[in-house]
Amino acid sequence: MAMEAAPARPVGPTRLVYFDDMWALRYDSTVLAVHQVSPSPCFSSAVQEYESSRRRFETLGWAPAKLRSRCPQEEGGRVAVVLDATVFHPQGGGQPADTGAISGAGARFLVEDVRAKDGVVFHYGRFEGAGEGCSHGFKEGESVSLEVDAARRSLNSRLHSAGHLLDICVHNVGLFQLEPGKGYHFPDGPFVEYKGVIPPDQIQDKKNEMEREANKLISEGAKVLASVFPYEEAAKLCGGSLPSYISKDSNPRVIKFGEYPGGPCGGTHVADVSAINSLKVTNIRVKKGLTKVSYSISP
């Protein structure tokens, strides 16, 4: 969501608690900055994106009452909170933002969107009571408690893990020519895209094979592990190489499903592959040297 925001003073990178503990939904943090947010020139696009995101989650049964009836940008009072550490996952890497609440001694902040820029995580939303003559808010340096919406996080994590599981399935069914590219793990039509193509006469068979393989792996289950490694070690864990966009001077975070090769990822995932429940490959489309595999998961 394109929103203009700048902290009153420079702040350092936000520590991402979920990098080390993907299943933490609560955490105590410290407020570094709180500031009013003004809509950017892309205001109408931001409103449309918010409404689209809201509808995606409503179709899957997630729709908090406080978000059902309004778009926050249309009511004013939108602010951004910056913390020293957060359990909230910002939108990025194909995964939607977490939502939830941040509570202080005298105020409660409803987190409606989360974005990251230059290592700083911005929690967008509003204070309860804002717009009703209430001056509630946080002070810099105040200790606050964070709580992520568990249902939304669970859905986001299951969808993201399902996308990574398909990477394993592609290899297991013999599609070695496909190289993982981008992924979209939102509820409205998630997919993973690969460089390389499947011959037209094999698409239907491979679609069925991938779905069977995915559900076989789900039924067997496997622990999901995430950790940060030096570049060379991360490359070994990911089958011998990493995508070119990852700097060789970095320490990539790697997600591993059981004993299968891992993949670089900054998102949240299930604790065990079995938590995906079931997966359906809904479509495979090959175009311009790319293969797009669309999928869905059970509620």
Secondary structure, 3 states (H helix, E strand, C coil): CCEECCCCCCCCCCEEHHHHCCCCCEEEEEEEEEEECEECCCHHHHHHHHHHHHHHHHHCCCCCHHHHCCCHHHCCCCEEEEECEECCCCCECCECCCCEEEECCCCEEEEEEEEEECCEEEEEEEECCCCCCCCCCCCCCCEEEEEECHHHHHHHHHHHHHHHHHHHHHHHCCCCCCEEEEEECCCCCCEEEEECCCCHHHHHHHHHHHHHHHHHHHHHCCEEEEEECCHHHHHHHCCCCCCCCCCCCCCCEEEEECCCCCEECCCCCCCEHHHHCCEEEEEEEEECCEEEEEEEECC
